[in-house]
Structure formats: C-alpha cells, structure tokens
Amino acid sequence: MTPKTRFINALYRRPTDRVPLFDFLFQQPLFAQVLGRMPETYNALDAMALTRKLELDGVWIPFGCFSGWAPEQLGANIYKDEWGTTFERTASSWPIDAPIAYPLSSSADLARYSAPDPRAPGRLDEIQTAVAINRDRNADAVAVLGGVTGPLTLAWMLTGYEQICLAIYDDPELLAGIAQLAVDFALPAITQMADAGVDGFFISEDLGSGTGGLLAPAQYREFFYPALARMVEQIHARQLPVIVHSCGCIEAFLDDLVALGIDGLHPLQRTAGMSLASVKARYGDRLCLIGNIDSSRTLPYGSIDDVRRETREALAAGMPGGGYILASDHSLHDGIPIANILAMLETGRRWGEYPQNANR
C-alpha cells in the first residue's frame, strides 16, 4: 500500500495495512538533522523531502494567507503580508509567525479594503512542486494536502480576536464581510489546487482555547459556519476529502463540524481536554481522527518511554475500526527533542499495523 493510499483510505475509514503517520513539520532543526539543510521558509521541496525521510504518509502545503506569501519587509524581523497584516518573526515562531497589527478595525475599513487575488501568478508554485514530486515517485507517493484558511481564522488575522468579540455586538457587518472574503479567496484556491492534483485539503480554523470555545457556538453559527460550509461543499464537489484543523477545546462545536460532512478532524489537543477515546466513541463512524499525542508536555518534556507509552495509548484508542492517523496534537515544533519525534513515529510503525481485515 502506498503512503497516499494509506492516508486517503484512513480518511474515508477504509481498510489500511497500518495507521498512517502525519504531522505539521514546524521544526527547523528537524529539517537540518534529517535533510542536512535548514529551510528559511516552509516550502514544498523540503517538506516533501522530510516527509519521505520520516516515512510519513501525508504532507501539508498551504495556499497563501497567514503563511506569508509575498511579504513586504518592514524591518529585520517585521513584515506585512499580502492581506495587510503585520507579523513579527521570532526565534520560536517558524514557520507561522504571530500577527502584531491588523488592517481592519471596522466595516468602514472593510469598505475600502482590497483583498489579494487568489489567482495571482505564482500562487500555485508550491502545490505544483509537491504534486510533480509525487508523480515522479508513484510507488511511494504521499498524500498532498492543500491548505486553506477558515473564516474565523481569517478574521483573527485581519482584525484580531478582541475586535472580533466587540464586532459581534457593535459591528456585525465587519464579521460578515470578512467571512465573505474568506469564501471569495478559498473557493478559487480550492479549484486551482484540485485542478493541480492535490489529494485532499486542510481547512485551518481554530475554534478553541485551552479551556473552551473562542466563541459561543451560536455566534460561530451566525457569522462563520455558513462560510466554512461553502468551503467544505466546494471540496466535496471535487470529490476530495477535507480535514478541519482546530486546536483547543472544541467539544461544543463537534456536532456542527460532523454535520458538515467533513472527513477528518485534527489535532485533538490533549492539554485542552480533547479525549481521543471519547470522540472516537461518539463520532468514529463518521470521522477520521488525527493526532492526540501531547505536544505541550509529553513530546517536549517526557522521556522516550513516556512518548512510546502515550503513542501506544493513542493507537489503542484510535485504531479499532480504522479511521485514525497518528500525529501530535499540534505540530512538531522546536521545543520537541528530535529523539522523541523519532520515538513517536517508530512506535506508530511498530504497533500501528492492522491484522489483515481487522479494520473493516
């Protein structure tokens, strides 16, 4: 079974030979140790190479937005992206930096705002690179997953969380307009990436903090859920699977996400109280679950034995019936010892094999 087939089969809860492996590759030292080079920016060539070296089954390739496509440098570590959001690059923020200033604070700002062109020349370069590498290596092709940004996440990038909370009551037109911007950008992006040959999609849409939702579910349904639904619908119209990435405690949103018909949910953050076993019991017949290895405590601070033990625990919870992909509960970031990363992946390969027909 090829890595791509293994990953896609798991997403659709079909039989696989073993649990697929995946992660967001957000650690420069990992690239340096495994590939002998440290990329300045996240790029398809290096991400594909590291994915193959680590024997992962899928790779995330983002399409613009907060990944900083075509940035305008304002200082040594300060830049403005194409949406007008200002970011600061720090030693620990690679590859996705934190915003420090926003272009929109009101619906009046929005009325004067010009969004970037999703069809701009060069927009598909990284996607096309990843797909071309896959075509040259059919036997060990991995699942190339195009990344788009969800409506709440775009609102955060364009106006900030505090302004979102105020606008719910004082300026709802701002949020409605940003949700439409998200759709207007994502739908052409999805079409182009599907035409280019991606195997599925991630929609990045953080809905939770460490203790609960960032918005009340009713507020999300009013302002952002319809836009997310249009993105999912567009992806499914191309007969491709869609994974929603949402950090934090998102228990209150699970019914709504499942109702959209999404295929996968990532990353089931342990430190936010997301229980793989519980979510599997409730939604495992409708969702592929991805993640749940603690990237805040066990992976950065635990021993190799701790990592192996937690990985086997996740496999025991996620494997029955299929529909589980092993990953951290956020990303492989700079705070994680490389030895612990390798221990997690090795444990997944060793203990994630299915007896023939066991996950039917």
C-alpha angles and dihedrals in degrees: 000000000000119000090247093052091046092052096045093044090053091049090055091042092244124144118286133181091236141350110287120239124225142154145161103261099221100148121096095192089057090057090046096050098042101035102024092237136082114218118224091213133016106269139170098243094056095036091053092047093050091045090056095044091051090044093237119163102219140028133204117228112181126215109222126283117090092007085079105248112187097357125195109225112228097171143342093294102008124089141161119225127218091270091058096252116139118223136187119217115216135179091261103036101078126161099008115036128203121255117244101177133025133212097218131056101152144016086258088062089048092054089060095041126111114203121213120265112256088202096055116139112270094023093120098042097107094042091050091049092054094046092048092052089051092051091053091052105043097158093057100026114152129212109270108210117196115215127221131172124249123230099254091047091051089049089053090051094047103039110006131243096275092054091047090057092048094044092056086072106019106032113016090160088070092058094043089051094049091049088055090049089054091053094044090054100038101048096059089041091054092048093050094046092047090050089049091057110258116164098220145331143257118208109199107214116150109201103167146056125208091281108028148329123327088223133019109266090243090055092050091049091051099048111021114013095080090054092049089049091055091053092050091047091052092051093048090048085065089051092243129131124251130209122195114214111205124160124202135034104328101161091123091057101046097093091051093048093049090048088060089063096239114172102215140023123206141223111353096206110222096200088057091055097257106154116205091200093051096046090045092053093050103036108012092110090059106029139052107222120216128192134354099155103129110251093176100055119000100041097043100035108018128094122253088259090053090052093048092048094050092045092053089047090055092047091052090052099041106036104066109103092003125258100114130117119190116234142129118275091254120353146314096268134176094267093066119089110239090230089062092050091052091046091054093050094043090051090049092053093045100044101025098075117119121219107240111289091356094125097048 
